[in-house]
Amino acid sequence: MGDSGNPHAMGNKILKNAGLTPEWIERKKMITTRTEDIRTSIGALSARNATLEEAEIKKEIAAVNKLIDDYNLTVPVLSQQRVRLRWEKERDKVKGRQ
């Protein structure tokens, strides 16, 4: 089965052939990069400035959650939607790796 039945697939193929990337794919890459940066920041929390650093990370999580909300509205495939980040869950993921 080709792309003829899926207008999104056809559109993505045309964009790819033109050397362009659909906006939702660029957003997905940005979300992934910023999520990795957040996890790195959580892992680098220092005991002295933990409260201040934690507040900054929570602000970044809120900004990434806004990107996730926008992404989820534009992604053409429901299964590609992303779950919003939660401070506690991200912190626990990082602690589990250390």
Buried (B, 14 or more C-beta within 10 A) or exposed (E): EEEEEBEEBEEBEEBEEEEEEBEBBEBBEEBEEBBEEBBEBBEEBEEEEEEEBBEEBBEBBEEBBEBBEBBBEEBEEEEEEBEBBEBEEBBEEBEEEE
